[in-house]
Amino acid sequence: MSAPISLAPGGSASRVSAKSGLEAATERTRQPIVTGTSVLGIKYKDGVMLAADTLCSYGSMAKYKDARRLAKVNDATLLGAGGEYSDFQSITDLLRRNALEDKCTADSLYEEDVNEECAKEVWNYLRAVMYNRRNKMNPLWNDLVVAGFSQPAFGEASEENKPFLGLVDKIGTTYEDDVIATGFGSYLAIPILREKHRPDLEEGEARALLEDCMRVLFYRDCRALNRIQIAKVTKEDGVLISDPYEIETSWDSASFVEPKGQLEGDGGW
Amino acid sequence: FFFHGHRRSTKLPARCGVSVATMSGALSHQHQPYEAMDHGIGQAHGQAHTGKSAETSNLRPTELSSGTTILAIPFPGGVVMGADSRVSTGTYVANRTSDKIAQLHDTIWCCRSGSASDTQALTDYVKHYLGQLAVETGRSPTVKVAAHLMRKLCYENKDNLLAGVIVGGWDAVDGGSVYNIPLGGSCIKMPFAVGGSGSTFIYGLLDSEFRPGMSREEAHDLVKLAISHAMARDGSSGGIIRTVVVTEEGNAREYVPGDQLPFGP
């Protein structure tokens, strides 16, 4: 007899299941249902910038065309996710709950004195969360991109808040780099980003580079949309996420104009 | 595409409109979103064709489905919630007079699709919690709170539920608003929301007819028109159209009999 539904994390699965350990575990790896596609990130002169489109697909259907896949975690950290949207919402809730708890249990109630988690700490924490779920054969089905600044390591100069950009995937793999992309972006956008990236990119150049990559992804990823959001983390302005906007696309190359399917031609495809 | 007992070939021509890499049922015990499935392709993987449709193959043998069309469209001052009235077990219409629009609180309602039992249980839980919250805080809960409560239940129990819900209503903070909670437990605020197996047939109609800021009458007419079109094409939707117009003043329930539909059957 199945247990009644419950608000507790893990729901009725949090109660002791009739099946023991390994059997129960192998049943639980789910498939994602509502999914987002690529997220891109680059470090630039003033900080870090992320881009993602606003589409969440329901299988092959483009169902939610205004889903926000970039989220502010605190004034120094930005999170972007591809994969299952409900798991991303759950992760965002978790991180915001933690931030609120930190704020309420801080030594002082004044905002300037609060020691917020920096992006690198969030990244490490998410690694633990994702790896833990993977060990239970019940992953949070997301590829997460964490962007922001990292507080200086012990011994470094204290003004040295370095820009930070890292990835955590659904099985807890982590890495950091100057350019990051998930999903299709890792195949199509990374080569472009690696070619064009410089650490002293201006904000406008960084944004143009990301838009170019999003355009390529719209052309070549079946699950992408041309409506995107750009977000940045900088020292002066903290976290800023743009409103969604449409990127331009080009449809005038010869292959569109001159169809190749005619009898005399090669038949096209 | 009828595959009897042998594995689906992966060599589909590139021109073919069917996407090969959809919700692959690699783990055969998983629920699949039955509303938007590519019919036929999803059924293979070594199983004989049992005569069950894509929508009902995930249900337990005697489980009821609200294979359904549900729709909610907000307008300034409130929301119009609409649904058909058919509940099916396999191909039999178990109930042709069902009420899929459930009241969660004074001016908060939800449209139910998926397993009838799962959504009834969810509705009861959320109704209970919202009532409790209203007593504790001394004021009416907002639609956002109701939607997220529903989301929490759907998300934390996602392995055991087959429920797609639309939560809509009026509150003093946001006016009329609509939240879609599909399988898996995401919660997404939408300008309008449609769900259930019949929804696939009316996305085109809604995309072309919906405009933000429609008046109460326009929204009500569009709800009735769209659901008629869905009922005309979806075997799992039918009967009458039930609507509830939710505003600050209260709720106005209406129904359109099956012989007076704006379109069809």
Interface residues (C-beta under 8 A of the other chain):
Chain A: S2 P4 I5 S6 L7 A8 P9 G10 G11 S12 A13 E27 R28 T29 R30 Q31 P32 I33 V34 C56 Y58 G59 S60 M61 K63 Y64 D66 A67 E84 Y85 S86 Q89 S90 C222 W269
Chain B: A14 R15 S19 T22 M23 S24 A26 L27 H29 Q30 Q32 P33 E35 A36 M37 D38 A121 L122 Y125 Y129 R151 K152 L153 Y155 E156 N157 K158 D159 N160 L161 N180 P182 L183 G184 G185 S186 C187 I188 M190 P191 T200
